[in-house]
Amino acid sequence: MENSIKEHIKEKLSLVPELPGSYQMKNKDGIIIYVGKAKNLKRRLKSYFTRTVTGKTLMLVNDIVDFEYIVTNTELESLILEITLIKKYDPKYNILLKDDKSYPYIELTDDIYPTLNVVRNLNRKKNKNKSKFFGPYPNVSAARKTVDVVNRVYPLRKCNHLGKDVCLYYHIGECLGYCKMDNIDLNELNKMKQEIIAFLNGNKEIISKRLESDMNKASEQMNYEKALELKNMLDDINVTLAKQRIDLNNNYNLDLFGFYNENNYLSIQVFFIRDGILFGHHSDIINYVGDENESFLEYIIKYYEKGNIVPKEILVPEMIDVDILSSYLSTKVNIPKRGDLKNLLNLSISNAKMVLDEKMSSLKRNDDARLSALKDLEKIIGFPVHRIETFDNSHLFGTFYVAGMVVFDDLLPNKNLYRKFKISADVKDDLSAMKEVIYRRYFKVLMENLDKPDLIIVDGGELQVSVAKDIIDSLGLNIKIIGLKKNDKHRTSCIVDSDLNIIDIDPKSNLFLFLTKIQDEVHNYAISYHRTIKAHGMLSSILDMVDGIGEVRKKELLKKYGSLKKIKEADPKDIESIISKSAADNLFNYLKNIES
């Protein structure tokens, strides 16, 4: 079989043109597992199968049974196509940034009466062109402290919507009384905005002098509590919020990317330069496949597509194609050749190397342990396991059942694919809850042609495995199932396979450690979801569990009734004026079931 695959690939490689384009690697199930681009498709594709590869690239090559490619007119077109396909298919071997969170920025709104806020993911923000943004702030506490200090010093608008009368902030001198608009001096407001902008751009003198003056006045009036509060705010500016100035002869506004690679690990350092000040930095280490320069380019694009602001200029090392990156991001991209910026780029590369050197032994040890665990799992299951989906339930005294599903690719968590499930009201035991969740998950997989896992893990022994297997078999799916069975001390002790065989695992083995990690992850995920629901209050919890009631309708019900007792006493027709009849029926059925 392997020889026939190799012959098939060899034959296809001979037909690949020496033109730019995007290529897609596929596994045995026809799923796209990697998307790349190349100036020369033939040369790039051939390199995967003719040169010696290690680590993650070796895992990719071992997974490939076929490939496709699309020829483009230019390399820019191939980059656009590559990124589009990555978004569409989310291939497991492409770069996955560690989380979906973008860095926080400080937003000064461009309203007549502005507000100052900490915001994230600017791609999701409406009317973002009407605000000024400062950052990014790698340290979110520094961003919040900055906003707090500015809001205390300057009487900006604090509320989202203007009220009918002034509030407490007005009476303590931290608001100009925007609710009574005839009181506002627009010239004073404009001066205040300009001072805030200057401060957020790095000039702390104006605010520092204000605070010193107010602190001295408070001290002279023997208001020592107020004086101490002002001193602490001044310390925040001079210490916590201080920026590291660098000796540049220009007020540069740019992001600078440097990287260092070794053994398929890419260590990346990003310096944020704002008005000639080193505003902050970010470091990351990724395990990449293929060409390091292409992977670095993909990383930069994904970094900005997370919601971070694209600056007016980006600096990169000389091996990067600046024209293609500039065209894609619609901004200036340069390679510094000499002077301070070149020295700064060299510093970022040195930092990237230092971070990777410090962590390499740990990364290598973790990867070796993970690959060892995957091999042991393959021996038990009978074939290579890449994607694992694991389930666990949580409930409160036999009611309010919820479930969580976590996904691991090659024993690494893929948090983008985690899912939460609200379970029907009539479910009052773990096995019924498992039946419902397994059926809902894999009926959706079947109907929407989603990627299937290689392995399903359930929390429990023979009964749980049998229940899950019955559901999977009824859907006509061929997915292996195992259960993690606990001993009398409630600790995982063995595996139960699909045929209900008991397989002992060495508690000191890498496989045991990784399975325990997966089990803990799904358990904590389900419990966290349950706690979130309970934190909303009992009525809110119940409404969360009812099919057909979304966030908007839930808020309307909470606002109108406010308690479980009032909902039970309400006329069904009144309920149906807020939610649909079917949702109202679901609600009353749920209430009936949890009482029985």
Residue pairs with C-beta under 8 A, 6 or more apart in sequence:
5 65
5 66
6 49
8 66
9 49
9 64
9 66
9 67
10 49
12 66
12 67
13 42
13 45
13 46
13 49
16 41
16 42
16 45
16 46
16 69
17 41
17 42
17 71
18 40
18 41
18 42
18 43
19 40
19 41
19 71
19 72
20 37
20 38
20 39
20 40
20 41
20 71
20 72
20 73
20 74
20 75
20 77
20 78
21 37
21 38
21 41
21 69
21 70
21 71
21 72
21 78
21 81
22 35
22 36
22 37
22 38
22 69
22 70
22 72
22 78
22 81
22 82
22 85
23 35
23 36
23 37
23 38
23 41
23 44
23 45
23 67
23 68
23 69
23 70
24 32
24 34
24 35
24 67
24 68
24 69
24 85
24 89
24 91
25 32
25 33
25 34
25 35
25 36
25 48
25 60
25 63
25 64
25 66
25 67
25 91
25 93
26 32
26 33
26 64
26 65
26 66
26 67
26 68
27 33
27 63
27 64
27 65
27 386
28 63
28 65
29 452
30 66
31 451
32 85
32 89
32 91
33 60
33 63
33 64
33 91
33 92
33 93
34 60
34 64
34 91
34 92
34 93
34 94
34 289
34 290
35 82
35 85
35 86
35 89
35 91
35 94
36 44
36 82
36 290
36 291
36 294
37 75
37 78
37 79
37 81
37 82
37 294
38 44
38 45
38 78
38 294
39 75
39 78
41 69
41 71
44 290
44 291
45 67
45 69
48 57
48 60
48 61
48 64
48 290
49 61
53 61
54 263
54 264
55 263
55 264
55 287
55 367
56 93
56 264
56 287
56 288
56 289
57 264
57 289
57 290
59 93
59 410
60 93
60 289
62 384
63 93
63 384
63 386
70 81
72 78
72 81
75 321
75 324
76 324
76 327
76 328
79 297
79 324
79 328
80 328
82 298
83 298
83 301
83 305
83 328
86 94
86 298
90 416
92 386
92 387
92 409
92 410
92 414
93 289
94 289
94 298
95 286
95 288
95 295
95 298
95 299
95 302
96 414
96 416
97 284
97 286
97 299
97 302
97 303
97 306
98 284
99 415
100 306
100 415
100 416
101 120
101 121
101 306
102 120
102 121
102 122
102 123
102 136
102 306
102 307
102 308
103 120
103 135
103 136
103 137
103 138
103 282
103 308
104 118
104 119
104 120
104 135
104 136
104 137
104 140
104 143
105 118
105 119
105 120
105 122
105 133
105 134
105 135
105 136
105 137
105 143
105 309
106 116
106 117
106 118
106 119
106 133
106 134
106 135
106 137
106 143
106 146
106 147
106 200
107 116
107 117
107 118
107 119
107 125
107 131
107 132
107 133
108 114
108 115
108 116
108 131
108 132
108 133
108 134
108 193
108 196
108 197
108 200
109 115
109 116
109 117
109 130
109 131
110 130
110 131
110 132
111 130
111 157
112 186
113 157
113 162
113 176
113 178
113 184
113 189
114 156
114 157
114 193
115 156
115 157
115 158
115 160
116 147
116 150
116 151
116 156
116 196
117 147
118 137
118 140
118 143
118 144
118 147
119 125
119 133
120 307
121 306
121 307
122 128
122 133
122 307
122 308
122 309
123 305
123 306
123 307
124 307
132 197
133 309
134 200
134 201
134 274
135 143
135 272
135 279
135 309
136 272
136 279
136 280
136 282
136 308
136 309
137 143
137 146
137 279
137 280
138 272
138 280
138 281
138 282
139 280
142 240
142 241
145 236
145 240
145 241
146 200
146 241
149 207
149 233
149 236
149 237
149 241
150 156
150 196
150 199
150 200
150 207
151 158
151 174
152 174
152 233
153 207
153 210
153 211
153 233
154 192
154 195
154 196
155 169
155 173
155 174
155 175
155 176
155 192
156 175
156 192
156 196
157 175
157 176
157 178
158 167
158 169
158 174
158 175
159 167
162 178
162 179
163 179
164 179
165 179
165 180
166 175
166 177
166 179
166 180
167 175
167 179
169 175
170 176
170 177
170 179
176 183
176 184
176 185
176 188
176 189
177 183
177 184
178 184
195 206
195 207
198 206
199 206
199 207
201 274
201 275
202 243
202 274
202 275
202 276
202 277
204 237
204 238
204 241
204 242
207 237
208 234
208 237
208 238
211 230
211 233
211 234
211 237
212 234
214 230
215 227
215 230
215 231
215 234
218 224
218 226
218 227
218 230
219 227
243 277
243 278
243 279
244 277
244 278
245 276
245 277
245 278
246 273
246 276
246 277
246 278
246 340
246 344
247 340
248 273
248 276
248 340
248 341
249 340
250 276
251 275
251 276
252 273
252 275
252 276
252 313
252 341
253 273
253 274
253 275
253 311
253 312
253 313
254 273
254 311
254 312
254 313
254 314
254 315
255 270
255 271
255 272
255 273
255 311
255 313
255 314
255 315
256 270
256 271
256 273
256 314
256 315
256 316
256 341
256 344
256 345
256 348
257 268
257 269
257 270
257 296
257 300
257 314
257 315
257 316
257 317
257 348
258 268
258 269
258 271
258 317
258 345
258 346
258 347
258 348
258 349
258 351
258 352
259 266
259 267
259 268
259 269
259 292
259 296
259 317
259 349
259 352
260 266
260 267
260 349
260 352
260 353
260 356
261 267
261 288
261 292
262 356
262 360
263 360
263 364
264 287
264 288
264 289
265 285
265 286
265 287
265 288
265 356
265 360
265 363
266 285
266 286
266 287
266 288
266 292
266 295
266 296
266 299
267 283
267 284
267 285
267 352
267 353
267 355
267 356
268 283
268 284
268 285
268 286
268 296
268 299
268 352
269 281
269 282
269 283
269 348
269 349
269 351
269 352
269 355
270 281
270 282
270 283
270 303
270 348
271 278
271 281
271 344
271 347
271 348
272 278
272 279
272 280
272 281
272 282
273 279
273 344
281 348
281 351
283 351
283 352
283 355
284 299
285 355
285 356
285 359
285 363
286 295
286 299
287 363
287 367
288 295
289 295
293 319
293 320
293 321
296 320
297 320
297 321
297 324
297 325
300 314
300 316
300 325
300 329
301 325
301 328
301 329
304 310
304 329
310 329
310 330
310 331
311 331
312 331
312 332
313 331
313 332
313 333
313 334
314 325
314 329
314 331
314 332
314 333
314 334
315 333
315 334
315 335
315 336
315 341
315 344
315 345
316 322
316 325
316 333
316 334
316 335
317 335
317 345
317 349
318 335
320 333
320 335
322 333
322 334
322 335
323 333
325 333
326 332
326 333
336 342
336 344
336 345
369 510
369 513
369 514
370 410
370 411
370 412
370 510
370 514
372 510
372 511
373 411
373 509
373 510
373 511
373 513
373 514
374 384
374 385
374 410
374 411
376 509
376 510
376 511
377 385
377 455
377 511
378 384
378 385
380 482
380 495
380 497
380 503
381 454
381 455
381 480
381 482
381 497
383 454
384 454
385 454
385 455
386 409
386 410
386 454
387 407
387 408
387 409
387 451
387 452
387 453
387 454
387 455
388 407
388 408
388 409
388 411
388 453
388 454
388 455
388 456
388 457
388 518
389 405
389 406
389 407
389 441
389 453
389 455
389 456
389 457
390 405
390 406
390 407
390 408
390 456
390 457
390 458
390 459
390 518
390 519
390 521
390 522
391 403
391 404
391 405
391 434
391 437
391 438
391 441
391 456
391 457
391 458
391 459
391 522
392 403
392 404
392 459
392 519
392 522
392 523
392 525
392 526
393 401
393 402
393 403
393 423
393 430
393 433
393 434
393 437
393 459
393 526
394 401
394 402
394 403
394 404
394 526
394 527
394 529
394 530
395 401
395 402
395 430
395 433
395 530
396 530
396 534
398 428
398 429
399 428
399 594
400 530
400 533
400 534
400 541
400 542
400 545
400 594
401 423
401 427
401 428
401 433
402 420
402 421
402 422
402 423
402 526
402 529
402 530
402 533
402 545
403 420
403 421
403 423
403 433
403 434
403 437
403 526
404 418
404 419
404 420
404 421
404 522
404 525
404 526
404 528
404 529
405 418
405 419
405 420
405 421
405 437
405 441
405 522
406 413
406 415
406 418
406 518
406 521
406 522
406 525
407 413
407 414
407 417
407 418
407 453
408 414
408 518
411 514
411 518
413 521
418 525
419 441
420 525
420 529
421 436
421 437
421 440
421 441
422 544
422 545
422 547
423 433
423 436
423 437
423 545
424 436
424 547
425 545
425 546
425 589
425 590
425 591
425 593
425 594
426 589
426 593
427 433
427 436
430 460
430 464
431 463
431 464
431 467
434 458
434 460
434 464
434 467
434 468
435 467
435 471
438 456
438 467
438 468
438 471
438 472
439 471
439 475
442 471
442 472
442 475
442 477
442 479
443 475
444 450
445 451
445 452
445 477
446 475
446 476
446 477
452 477
452 479
453 479
454 479
454 480
455 479
455 480
455 481
455 482
456 468
456 472
456 479
456 480
456 481
456 482
457 481
457 482
457 483
457 484
457 515
457 518
457 519
458 464
458 465
458 468
458 481
458 482
458 483
458 484
459 483
459 484
459 519
459 522
459 523
460 483
460 484
460 485
461 483
461 485
461 486
461 496
462 483
462 485
462 496
462 500
464 483
465 481
465 482
465 483
465 496
465 497
465 498
465 500
466 500
468 481
468 483
469 481
469 498
472 479
472 481
480 497
480 498
481 497
481 498
482 495
482 496
482 497
482 498
483 495
483 496
484 492
484 495
484 496
484 515
484 519
485 492
485 493
485 494
485 495
485 496
485 502
486 492
486 493
487 493
492 512
492 515
492 516
492 519
493 504
493 507
494 502
494 503
494 504
494 505
495 502
495 503
495 504
495 505
495 515
496 502
496 503
497 503
505 511
505 512
505 515
506 512
533 540
533 541
533 544
533 545
534 541
536 544
538 564
539 558
539 561
539 562
539 563
539 564
539 567
540 554
540 558
542 564
542 587
542 590
542 591
542 594
543 549
543 554
543 557
543 558
543 587
544 554
545 590
546 583
546 586
546 587
546 590
547 583
547 586
548 579
548 580
548 582
548 583
548 586
549 557
549 579
549 583
549 586
549 587
553 578
553 579
553 583
556 578
557 567
557 575
557 578
557 579
560 578
561 567
561 570
564 591
567 575
567 587
567 591
568 591
572 584
572 588
575 584
575 587
576 584
579 587
